[in-house]
């Protein structure tokens, strides 16, 4: 996935995805310094069957290696919520 913060884009690895948020591993040192708790940013998660792009808020930071953050989704439009629900729960 990609995170956008301060007008910059950084690659991140999605390691856990849930209806309420995402856990991300960030290896770029410049990005790490911009991700304190309560910081808002945009995340873009794409797959071959669709993607989501939404604002998030950092709720947890782990400074151990690898640098990891937990982020909550702040707003997901209904069509993107449907994509996320399909990823997580399959077609219902």
C-alpha positions as a Markdown table, in Angstrom:
| # | Residue | x | y | z |
|---|---|---|---|---|
| 1 | Unk | 0.0 | 0.0 | 0.0 |
| 2 | Unk | 0.9 | 3.7 | -0.1 |
| 3 | Unk | 0.6 | 6.3 | 2.6 |
| 4 | Unk | 0.5 | 10.0 | 1.9 |
| 5 | Unk | 1.6 | 12.5 | 4.5 |
| 6 | Unk | 2.8 | 16.1 | 4.2 |
| 7 | Unk | 2.4 | 15.9 | 0.4 |
| 8 | Unk | 4.8 | 12.9 | 0.2 |
| 9 | Unk | 4.1 | 9.3 | -0.7 |
| 10 | Unk | 5.7 | 6.3 | 1.0 |
| 11 | Unk | 5.4 | 2.6 | 0.5 |
| 12 | Unk | 4.1 | 0.5 | 3.4 |
| 13 | Unk | 3.3 | -3.1 | 4.0 |
| 14 | Unk | -0.2 | -4.0 | 5.2 |
| 15 | Unk | 0.1 | -6.7 | 7.8 |
| 16 | Unk | -3.3 | -6.7 | 9.3 |
| 17 | Unk | -6.6 | -5.4 | 8.0 |
| 18 | Unk | -9.9 | -5.1 | 9.8 |
| 19 | Unk | -13.2 | -3.3 | 9.4 |
| 20 | Unk | -11.9 | -0.5 | 11.7 |
| 21 | Unk | -8.3 | 0.0 | 10.6 |
| 22 | Unk | -5.0 | -1.3 | 9.4 |
| 23 | Unk | -1.6 | -2.3 | 10.8 |
| 24 | Unk | 1.3 | -1.0 | 8.6 |
| 25 | Unk | 5.0 | -1.7 | 8.5 |
| 26 | Unk | 6.9 | 1.3 | 7.4 |
| 27 | Unk | 10.6 | 1.0 | 6.4 |
| 28 | Unk | 11.3 | 4.5 | 5.1 |
| 29 | Unk | 13.1 | 6.4 | 7.9 |
| 30 | Unk | 11.7 | 9.8 | 6.7 |
| 31 | Unk | 8.1 | 8.5 | 6.9 |
| 32 | Unk | 8.7 | 7.0 | 10.4 |
| 33 | Unk | 9.5 | 10.5 | 11.8 |
| 34 | Unk | 6.2 | 11.8 | 10.5 |
| 35 | Unk | 3.9 | 9.2 | 12.1 |
| 36 | Unk | 3.4 | 10.0 | 15.8 |
| 37 | Unk | 0.2 | 8.9 | 17.6 |
| 38 | Unk | -2.9 | 11.1 | 16.6 |
| 39 | Unk | -1.3 | 12.0 | 13.2 |
| 40 | Unk | -3.8 | 11.9 | 10.3 |
| 41 | Unk | -2.7 | 10.6 | 6.9 |
| 42 | Unk | -4.1 | 9.0 | 3.8 |
| 43 | Unk | -3.7 | 5.3 | 3.0 |
| 44 | Unk | -4.2 | 3.7 | -0.4 |
| 45 | Unk | -4.6 | 0.0 | -0.5 |
| 46 | Unk | -5.0 | -1.6 | -3.9 |
| 47 | Unk | -5.6 | -5.1 | -5.1 |
| 48 | Unk | -6.5 | -6.6 | -8.5 |
| 49 | Unk | -10.2 | -6.7 | -7.5 |
| 50 | Unk | -10.5 | -3.1 | -6.3 |
| 51 | Unk | -9.0 | -0.6 | -3.9 |
| 52 | Unk | -9.6 | 1.8 | -1.1 |
| 53 | Unk | -8.3 | 5.2 | -0.4 |
| 54 | Unk | -9.2 | 6.9 | 2.9 |
| 55 | Unk | -8.0 | 9.1 | 5.8 |
| 56 | Unk | -6.6 | 7.4 | 8.8 |
| 57 | Unk | -5.3 | 8.3 | 12.3 |
| 58 | Unk | -2.3 | 6.7 | 14.0 |
| 59 | Unk | -3.5 | 5.1 | 17.2 |
| 60 | Unk | -0.4 | 3.0 | 18.0 |
| 61 | Unk | 3.3 | 3.1 | 17.2 |
| 62 | Unk | 5.9 | 0.4 | 17.7 |
| 63 | Unk | 9.4 | 1.7 | 17.4 |
| 64 | Unk | 11.0 | -1.8 | 17.5 |
| 65 | Unk | 12.2 | -3.2 | 14.2 |
| 66 | Unk | 10.3 | -3.2 | 12.0 |
| 67 | Unk | 8.6 | 0.2 | 12.7 |
| 68 | Unk | 4.9 | -0.5 | 12.8 |
| 69 | Unk | 1.8 | 1.6 | 13.3 |
| 70 | Unk | -1.8 | 0.8 | 14.0 |
| 71 | Unk | -4.2 | 3.2 | 12.3 |
| 72 | Unk | -8.0 | 3.6 | 12.4 |
| 73 | Unk | -10.0 | 4.5 | 9.4 |
| 74 | Unk | -11.6 | 7.9 | 9.8 |
| 75 | Unk | -14.0 | 7.8 | 6.9 |
| 76 | Unk | -14.7 | 5.2 | 4.2 |
| 77 | Unk | -17.2 | 6.0 | 1.5 |
| 78 | Unk | -19.9 | 3.3 | 1.2 |
| 79 | Unk | -18.5 | 1.9 | -2.1 |
| 80 | Unk | -15.1 | 1.5 | -0.5 |
| 81 | Unk | -16.6 | 0.0 | 2.6 |
| 82 | Unk | -18.2 | -2.6 | 0.4 |
| 83 | Unk | -14.8 | -3.4 | -1.2 |
| 84 | Unk | -13.2 | -3.8 | 2.3 |
| 85 | Unk | -16.1 | -6.0 | 3.5 |
| 86 | Unk | -15.7 | -8.2 | 0.5 |
| 87 | Unk | -11.9 | -8.5 | 1.1 |
| 88 | Unk | -12.5 | -9.4 | 4.8 |
| 89 | Unk | -15.7 | -11.5 | 4.6 |
| 90 | Unk | -16.2 | -12.5 | 1.0 |
| 91 | Unk | -19.4 | -12.1 | -0.9 |
| 92 | Unk | -22.4 | -12.2 | 1.5 |
